[in-house]
Amino acid sequence: MNTKIDHINVPDGAQLIALSVAEARALGGHALRNSGYTPEQIGIIVDHLIDADLCGYRGSGLAKILAILENPKSGNAHGEVTIVNETPSSAMLDGANMVGYVPVFQAAQIGIEKARRQGLALVGVHNAFFSGRNAYYLEHIAKADLVGIHTCSTQPRVAPLGGKAPALGTNPIAIGMPSSRGPVIFDIGTAAMRFGETAIRMALGEQMPEGVAIDAGGNPTRDPKAALLGGLLPFGGHRGFVLSFAIQALGLLCGATRPRGQVQDYGFLFLVIDPNIMLPVEQLKRELSELVDKIKATPRANGVDEIRVPSERAFRERERRLRENKIEIGHEVHRRLSAV
């Protein structure tokens, strides 16, 4: 299969461009080739981004490379990820100013190893930015027959309830568990819209939904450019606000203040649990599958064809796109990635 970037077929005037998985991987590698990351690190980043595109999250897919390269932190030198504090069941990592895909993936692997040995593991990362989809890391943990909880505090993007300016990150939380039907992953951001999706909408000239953002004056807006100058809103009113605040606080446990002395900064936390310290893992997997089956068998409201559980849609989408060997990205995103 030809994977050279200049041989990808780009239809004139098309809003979306279809790439094979190999072509998408080549495009990502091409765009990151001068980013200062090693080939192995670029592979970790691109694999994560392609998985997001396969699962149907375009704002977290290859388009995210544009945000990575344009982030001011990408202009600063980065070193090697180091462990600055460690016990048999815990570790704190300095992400060396890397994009988070690399050190956070390393933290997840450390969490898996420690949980297998100790039954529980707590691993944190600071001095990194942009870690992508939490579900990606939780799926690795669940496939290892472990339970994972992952939180991520970020720099201010979201206005607190009643506020006119950002004070909280988009602050996602995810939980992953193994079942006999495969990983079951819950992954949400506490903002009403992903920050990356906002940037992609601006690049594509698309409006935002109502009620998810404010402009620099604190007024409601659907203009993504105005939202990037203003801020996003928390989902669900006060419920999303207090959950976001709790996740921001947990970031401090990861050493979020260490790089710049700021309490509103990136902090990535994993709690990894071996189910066997509570009950046999096969029992948990069987019972979780039964829970999923009972939820899906609930009588459905009029017009509802199926009740889906968290992660089900994304996994189906990935299976379909892998069968078709097709990833779709925006024409403008493709043009900019090719021109890097």
C-alpha positions as CSV (number, residue, x, y, z in Angstrom):
1,M,0.0,0.0,0.0
2,N,1.3,3.4,-0.9
3,T,1.6,5.6,2.2
4,K,3.4,8.7,0.8
5,I,1.7,11.9,1.7
6,D,1.9,13.4,-1.8
7,H,0.1,10.4,-3.2
8,I,-3.1,10.7,-1.1
9,N,-6.1,11.3,-3.3
10,V,-7.6,14.6,-2.4
11,P,-10.9,15.4,-4.2
12,D,-11.2,19.0,-5.2
13,G,-13.7,21.0,-3.0
14,A,-14.3,18.0,-0.7
15,Q,-15.0,19.0,2.9
16,L,-13.9,15.6,4.2
17,I,-11.1,13.5,2.9
18,A,-11.0,9.7,3.3
19,L,-7.6,8.1,4.2
20,S,-6.7,4.6,4.8
21,V,-5.3,3.8,8.3
22,A,-1.8,3.6,6.8
23,E,-2.2,6.9,5.0
24,A,-3.5,8.6,8.2
25,R,-0.5,7.2,10.1
26,A,1.9,8.5,7.5
27,L,0.2,11.9,7.5
28,G,0.6,12.2,11.3
29,G,4.2,11.1,11.2
30,H,4.9,13.6,8.4
31,A,3.4,16.5,10.4
32,L,5.3,15.6,13.6
33,R,8.6,14.8,12.0
34,N,10.3,18.0,13.0
35,S,8.5,18.4,16.4
36,G,11.5,17.3,18.5
37,Y,10.0,13.9,19.4
38,T,11.7,10.6,18.7
39,P,10.2,8.2,16.2
40,E,9.0,6.0,19.0
41,Q,7.3,8.9,20.7
42,I,5.8,10.1,17.5
43,G,4.4,6.5,17.1
44,I,2.8,6.7,20.5
45,I,1.2,10.1,19.7
46,V,0.0,9.1,16.2
47,D,-1.5,5.8,17.4
48,H,-3.5,7.6,20.0
49,L,-4.8,10.2,17.5
50,I,-5.7,7.6,14.9
51,D,-7.6,5.6,17.5
52,A,-9.6,8.8,18.3
53,D,-10.4,9.3,14.6
54,L,-11.4,5.7,14.3
55,C,-13.8,6.1,17.3
56,G,-15.4,9.1,15.7
57,Y,-13.9,11.9,17.8
58,R,-12.5,14.2,15.1
59,G,-11.6,16.9,17.6
60,S,-9.3,14.5,19.3
61,G,-7.8,12.9,16.2
62,L,-5.1,13.9,13.7
63,A,-6.5,17.4,13.7
64,K,-5.1,17.8,17.2
65,I,-1.6,17.9,15.8
66,L,-2.3,21.4,14.7
67,A,-3.1,22.4,18.3
68,I,0.0,20.5,19.5
69,L,2.3,22.3,17.1
70,E,0.7,25.7,17.7
71,N,0.8,25.4,21.5
72,P,3.5,27.8,23.0
73,K,4.9,24.8,25.0
74,S,5.8,23.1,21.8
75,G,8.4,25.8,21.2
76,N,10.2,25.0,24.4
77,A,12.7,22.2,24.8
78,H,11.7,19.0,26.4
79,G,13.8,16.4,28.0
80,E,13.2,12.8,29.2
81,V,10.3,11.8,31.5
82,T,11.6,11.2,35.0
83,I,10.1,9.7,38.2
84,V,10.6,12.2,40.9
85,N,8.9,10.3,43.7
86,E,8.2,6.6,44.0
87,T,7.0,3.9,46.3
88,P,6.0,0.3,45.6
89,S,2.4,1.4,45.0
90,S,2.9,4.9,43.7
91,A,4.9,7.2,41.4
92,M,5.0,10.8,40.4
93,L,6.3,11.6,37.0
94,D,7.8,14.9,35.6
95,G,6.6,14.9,32.0
96,A,9.6,17.0,30.9
97,N,7.3,19.6,29.1
98,M,6.2,16.9,26.6
99,V,2.8,16.7,25.0
100,G,0.9,14.5,27.4
101,Y,0.3,11.6,25.1
102,V,3.8,10.3,25.8
103,P,4.3,10.7,29.6
104,V,0.6,9.9,30.4
105,F,0.8,6.7,28.4
106,Q,4.0,5.9,30.3
107,A,2.2,6.6,33.6
108,A,-0.7,4.2,32.6
109,Q,1.9,1.5,32.0
110,I,3.6,2.1,35.3
111,G,0.1,1.9,37.0
112,I,-0.6,-1.4,35.3
113,E,2.7,-2.9,36.5
114,K,2.4,-1.6,40.0
115,A,-1.2,-2.7,40.4
116,R,-0.3,-6.2,39.3
117,R,2.3,-6.4,41.9
118,Q,0.7,-4.5,44.8
119,G,-3.0,-4.7,44.1
120,L,-3.4,-0.9,44.0
121,A,-1.4,1.9,42.3
122,L,-1.5,5.7,42.3
123,V,0.4,7.4,39.5
124,G,0.5,11.1,38.7
125,V,2.1,13.3,36.0
126,H,2.9,17.0,35.9
127,N,4.8,19.3,33.5
128,A,3.0,18.0,30.4
129,F,0.1,19.2,28.3
130,F,-2.6,17.8,26.1
131,S,-3.1,14.1,26.9
132,G,-5.9,13.3,24.4
133,R,-8.8,10.9,25.2
134,N,-8.8,9.5,28.7
135,A,-10.6,6.4,27.4
136,Y,-7.5,5.5,25.4
137,Y,-5.5,4.9,28.5
138,L,-8.4,3.3,30.4
139,E,-8.9,0.7,27.6
140,H,-5.3,-0.4,28.0
141,I,-5.9,-0.8,31.7
142,A,-9.1,-2.7,31.3
143,K,-7.6,-5.0,28.7
144,A,-5.0,-5.9,31.4
145,D,-8.0,-7.1,33.6
146,L,-7.6,-4.1,35.9
147,V,-9.9,-1.3,37.0
148,G,-8.8,2.3,36.3
149,I,-9.9,5.8,37.3
150,H,-8.2,8.7,35.5
151,T,-8.6,12.4,36.1
152,C,-6.9,15.3,34.3
153,S,-6.8,18.9,35.4
154,T,-5.8,21.5,32.8
155,Q,-5.1,25.2,32.5
156,P,-8.2,27.6,32.7
157,R,-10.6,27.1,29.8
158,V,-13.9,26.9,31.6
159,A,-15.8,29.6,33.5
160,P,-17.0,28.7,37.0
161,L,-20.7,28.8,37.7
162,G,-21.7,32.5,37.7
163,G,-18.3,33.6,36.4
164,K,-17.4,35.7,33.3
165,A,-13.9,34.3,32.7
166,P,-12.1,30.9,32.7
167,A,-10.9,29.6,36.0
168,L,-11.1,25.8,35.6
169,G,-9.8,23.3,33.0
170,T,-12.0,21.1,30.8
171,N,-11.1,18.6,33.5
172,P,-12.2,15.1,32.2
173,I,-12.8,12.0,34.3
174,A,-12.8,8.4,33.1
175,I,-13.4,5.0,34.6
176,G,-12.6,1.7,32.9
177,M,-13.4,-1.8,33.9
178,P,-13.0,-5.3,32.3
179,S,-16.0,-7.4,31.4
180,S,-16.5,-10.6,29.6
181,R,-17.7,-8.6,26.6
182,G,-14.6,-6.4,26.6
183,P,-13.7,-3.1,28.2
184,V,-16.4,-0.9,29.5
185,I,-15.2,2.7,29.5
186,F,-16.9,5.9,30.9
187,D,-15.2,9.1,29.8
188,I,-16.5,12.6,30.0
189,G,-15.2,16.1,30.1
190,T,-16.7,18.5,32.6
191,A,-16.9,21.3,30.1
192,A,-20.0,21.6,27.9
193,M,-17.8,21.0,24.8
194,R,-14.3,19.7,24.3
195,F,-11.8,22.5,23.8
196,G,-10.3,20.8,20.8
197,E,-13.6,20.6,19.2
198,T,-14.0,24.3,19.6
199,A,-10.7,24.9,17.8
200,I,-11.6,22.5,15.0
201,R,-15.0,24.3,14.5
202,M,-13.1,27.6,14.1
203,A,-10.8,26.0,11.6
204,L,-13.7,24.6,9.6
205,G,-15.9,27.7,9.9
206,E,-18.6,25.9,11.9
207,Q,-20.8,27.4,14.6
208,M,-21.0,26.0,18.2
209,P,-24.3,24.8,19.8
210,E,-26.2,27.2,22.1
211,G,-25.3,27.4,25.7
212,V,-21.8,26.0,25.7
213,A,-19.5,29.1,25.6
214,I,-19.1,32.8,26.4
215,D,-17.1,35.5,24.7
216,A,-14.5,37.8,26.3
217,G,-17.3,39.9,27.8
218,G,-19.0,37.0,29.4
219,N,-21.9,37.0,26.9
220,P,-23.3,33.8,25.3
221,T,-21.8,33.0,21.9
222,R,-21.9,30.4,19.2
223,D,-18.8,31.8,17.5
224,P,-15.8,29.4,18.2
225,K,-13.3,32.3,17.7
226,A,-15.1,34.4,20.3
227,A,-15.3,31.3,22.6
228,L,-11.6,30.8,22.4
229,L,-11.1,34.4,23.5
230,G,-13.7,34.0,26.2
231,G,-14.4,30.5,27.7
232,L,-16.4,27.4,27.8
233,L,-19.1,26.6,30.3
234,P,-19.3,23.6,32.6
235,F,-21.9,20.9,31.6
236,G,-25.0,20.5,33.8
237,G,-24.8,23.7,35.7
238,H,-23.6,23.4,39.3
239,R,-23.1,19.6,39.0
240,G,-20.5,20.0,36.3
241,F,-19.0,22.9,38.1
242,V,-18.4,21.1,41.4
243,L,-17.1,18.0,39.6
244,S,-14.7,20.1,37.6
245,F,-13.5,21.8,40.8
246,A,-12.8,18.5,42.5
247,I,-10.7,17.3,39.5
248,Q,-8.8,20.5,39.5
249,A,-8.0,19.9,43.1
250,L,-6.8,16.4,42.4
251,G,-4.4,17.8,39.9
252,L,-2.5,19.3,42.9
253,L,-1.9,15.8,44.2
254,C,0.1,15.2,40.9
255,G,2.3,18.2,41.5
256,A,0.5,20.5,39.1
257,T,2.1,23.5,40.7
258,R,5.7,22.3,40.3
259,P,6.4,23.6,36.7
260,R,5.2,27.2,37.1
261,G,3.9,27.5,40.7
262,Q,0.3,27.8,39.4
263,V,-2.6,26.0,41.0
264,Q,-4.5,26.1,37.8
265,D,-2.4,23.8,35.6
266,Y,-2.1,20.3,34.2
267,G,-2.1,17.3,36.5
268,F,-2.8,13.7,35.4
269,L,-3.8,11.1,38.0
270,F,-4.4,7.3,37.7
271,L,-5.8,5.0,40.3
272,V,-5.3,1.4,39.1
273,I,-6.9,-1.5,41.0
274,D,-6.5,-5.2,40.7
275,P,-10.1,-6.5,41.1
276,N,-8.6,-9.7,42.7
277,I,-8.0,-7.8,46.0
278,M,-11.8,-7.6,46.3
279,L,-13.2,-10.5,44.3
280,P,-12.0,-12.8,41.5
281,V,-11.6,-10.8,38.3
282,E,-13.6,-13.3,36.3
283,Q,-16.5,-12.9,38.6
284,L,-16.3,-9.1,38.1
285,K,-16.2,-9.5,34.4
286,R,-19.1,-11.8,34.3
287,E,-21.2,-9.6,36.6
288,L,-20.4,-6.4,34.8
289,S,-21.5,-8.1,31.5
290,E,-24.7,-9.1,33.2
291,L,-25.2,-5.5,34.4
292,V,-24.7,-4.2,30.8
293,D,-27.2,-6.8,29.5
294,K,-29.9,-5.8,32.0
295,I,-29.4,-2.1,31.3
296,K,-29.7,-2.7,27.5
297,A,-32.8,-4.9,28.1
298,T,-34.7,-2.0,29.8
299,P,-38.0,-1.2,28.1
300,R,-37.3,1.5,25.6
301,A,-39.1,4.8,25.2
302,N,-41.0,5.5,22.0
303,G,-38.7,6.0,19.0
304,V,-35.6,4.5,20.7
305,D,-34.1,1.6,18.8
306,E,-31.4,0.6,21.4
307,I,-30.1,1.5,24.8
308,R,-26.3,1.9,24.6
309,V,-23.8,1.8,27.4
310,P,-20.7,4.1,27.6
311,S,-18.1,3.3,25.0
312,E,-20.4,1.1,22.9
313,R,-20.9,3.6,20.1
314,A,-17.1,4.4,19.9
315,F,-16.1,0.8,19.8
316,R,-18.7,0.0,17.1
317,E,-17.5,3.0,15.1
318,R,-13.9,1.8,15.3
319,E,-14.8,-1.7,14.2
320,R,-16.7,-0.3,11.2
321,R,-13.9,2.1,10.1
322,L,-11.3,-0.6,10.5
323,R,-13.3,-3.0,8.3
324,E,-13.6,-0.2,5.7
325,N,-10.0,0.9,6.3
326,K,-11.2,4.5,6.1
327,I,-10.6,7.6,8.3
328,E,-12.2,10.9,7.4
329,I,-10.6,14.2,8.2
330,G,-11.5,17.8,7.2
331,H,-10.1,19.1,3.9
332,E,-8.5,22.1,5.6
333,V,-7.0,20.0,8.4
334,H,-5.5,17.7,5.7
335,R,-4.1,20.7,3.8
336,R,-2.5,22.2,6.9
337,L,-1.0,18.9,8.1
338,S,0.4,18.2,4.7
339,A,2.0,21.6,4.6
340,V,3.7,21.4,8.0
